């Protein structure tokens, strides 16, 4: 059943059972702001093509709650490193809390276009915005590195 308080395509789940993460549905991580996890099948496809390998260094811009970030951390293994950059302070704190047991991860709160992160084998970006930039700010694409 559609919920008018949720963004189009989102629907409330009947409970907190993680089985719902294994469906190809958008999950509202901040539904009141219309922020979701992104389409899981798209992320599976993109992460597959990015091919992060064991021991590699990955930067994930737009970490959100850390779901796809945790997948990236698993793929690089304990010898790899993943740095997540999240603009929203609440989501950054949640991602840090969700990823506490992983020693090969770091979450940085900040603007993914401005935070320095050093060398990386893979840069994975899935950040979004729910409002246009403030007047006078410049939005520029990230260059190939």
VEXDOFI-155551 format. One record per residue (C-alpha): residue number from 1; residue in one letter; x, y, z. Coordinates in steps of 0.001 Angstrom, whole numbers, padded with zeros to 6 digits. Layout:
VEXDOFI-155551
PT num residu      c1      c2      c3
PT NUM      a       X       Y       Z
...
//
This chain:
VEXDOFI-155551
PT num residu      c1      c2      c3
PT   1      x  000000  000000  000000
PT   2      x  001383  003428 -000925
PT   3      x  002158  005853  001877
PT   4      x  001710  009518  000847
PT   5      x  004403  010553  003363
PT   6      x  007016  008492  001482
PT   7      x  008683  009312 -001818
PT   8      x  007323  007592 -004926
PT   9      x  008600  004021 -005111
PT  10      x  009061  003697 -001338
PT  11      x  006748  001655  000803
PT  12      x  006756  000924  004520
PT  13      x  007916 -002525  005545
PT  14      x  005817 -004485  008038
PT  15      x  008700 -004833  010521
PT  16      x  012478 -004497  010988
PT  17      x  013279 -007943  009589
PT  18      x  016489 -007609  007494
PT  19      x  015042 -009981  004888
PT  20      x  013661 -006840  003216
PT  21      x  017223 -005800  002373
PT  22      x  017435 -008775  000010
PT  23      x  014691 -007528 -002260
PT  24      x  015253 -005066 -005073
PT  25      x  013326 -002294 -003328
PT  26      x  014242  001208 -002313
PT  27      x  014518  001536  001465
PT  28      x  013864  004944  002985
PT  29      x  016848  005855  005161
PT  30      x  015464  009353  005772
PT  31      x  011968  009024  004320
PT  32      x  010839  012391  005657
PT  33      x  013502  013957  003397
PT  34      x  012922  011458  000589
PT  35      x  016417  009959  000945
PT  36      x  016677  006261  000109
PT  37      x  019320  003546 -000189
PT  38      x  019330  003519 -003981
PT  39      x  018220  000664 -006200
PT  40      x  020044 -002471 -004954
PT  41      x  020278 -004085 -008416
PT  42      x  021919 -000939 -009795
PT  43      x  024461 -000881 -006959
PT  44      x  025194 -004592 -007441
PT  45      x  025849 -003928 -011126
PT  46      x  028035 -000862 -010491
PT  47      x  030048 -002445 -007657
PT  48      x  030592 -005519 -009843
PT  49      x  032011 -003330 -012623
PT  50      x  034126 -001301 -010187
PT  51      x  035570 -004672 -009086
PT  52      x  037154 -003726 -005754
PT  53      x  039594 -006471 -004881
PT  54      x  041196 -007858 -001751
PT  55      x  043745 -005441 -000335
PT  56      x  042577 -002433 -002348
PT  57      x  041741  001031 -001081
PT  58      x  038205  002242 -001811
PT  59      x  036668  005652 -001228
PT  60      x  032880  005685 -000979
PT  61      x  031284  009103 -001365
PT  62      x  027710  009156 -000126
PT  63      x  028030  006469  002527
PT  64      x  024545  006978  003965
PT  65      x  023912  004435  006732
PT  66      x  026798  002253  005547
PT  67      x  024962 -000574  003754
PT  68      x  026854 -000496  000434
PT  69      x  029942  000649  002304
PT  70      x  029878 -002583  004338
PT  71      x  029686 -004575  001100
PT  72      x  032727 -002699 -000243
PT  73      x  034602 -003343  003036
PT  74      x  033801 -007046  002771
PT  75      x  035085 -007168 -000825
PT  76      x  038454 -005557  000012
PT  77      x  038841 -007762  003078
PT  78      x  040831 -007059  006230
PT  79      x  043940 -006138  004211
PT  80      x  042032 -003474  002275
PT  81      x  040780 -000094  003402
PT  82      x  037528  001773  002823
PT  83      x  037046  005449  003548
PT  84      x  033443  006617  003520
PT  85      x  032528  010268  003132
PT  86      x  029037  011343  004183
PT  87      x  027739  014908  004043
PT  88      x  024791  014497  006420
PT  89      x  025997  014527  010072
PT  90      x  023206  012211  011257
PT  91      x  023872  009644  008549
PT  92      x  027642  009848  009150
PT  93      x  027083  009115  012851
PT  94      x  024757  006224  012004
PT  95      x  027268  004752  009541
PT  96      x  030015  004995  012182
PT  97      x  027800  003170  014683
PT  98      x  026831  000505  012135
PT  99      x  030440 -000183  011141
PT 100      x  032134 -000159  014571
PT 101      x  033291 -003805  014452
PT 102      x  035201 -003348  011189
PT 103      x  038844 -002299  011697
PT 104      x  039474 -001495  008009
PT 105      x  036932  001296  007685
PT 106      x  036801  005013  008352
PT 107      x  033794  007337  008057
PT 108      x  034460  011026  007460
PT 109      x  031708  013599  007802
PT 110      x  032051  016168  005049
PT 111      x  031538  017209  001459
PT 112      x  032769  014481 -000886
PT 113      x  033886  017097 -003404
PT 114      x  036098  018807 -000812
PT 115      x  037402  016155  001608
PT 116      x  040953  015030  000812
PT 117      x  041233  011247  000813
PT 118      x  044582  010317 -000744
PT 119      x  045159  007534 -003249
PT 120      x  042404  005077 -004075
PT 121      x  042031  002062 -006325
PT 122      x  038264  002581 -006579
PT 123      x  036163  005694 -005976
PT 124      x  032481  004809 -005652
PT 125      x  030028  007708 -005645
PT 126      x  026337  007351 -004906
PT 127      x  025530  010636 -003281
PT 128      x  022352  012529 -003926
PT 129      x  020740  015750 -002892
PT 130      x  017240  016668 -001875
PT 131      x  017520  020379 -002595
PT 132      x  019491  022559 -005008
PT 133      x  022783  024082 -003860
PT 134      x  022742  027423 -002075
PT 135      x  022903  030507 -004276
PT 136      x  026462  031376 -005175
PT 137      x  027840  027857 -004741
PT 138      x  029383  025995 -007618
PT 139      x  028526  022428 -008496
PT 140      x  031276  020801 -010524
PT 141      x  031718  017255 -011771
PT 142      x  034504  015133 -010342
PT 143      x  037330  014618 -012830
PT 144      x  038759  011243 -013811
PT 145      x  041757  010448 -011682
//
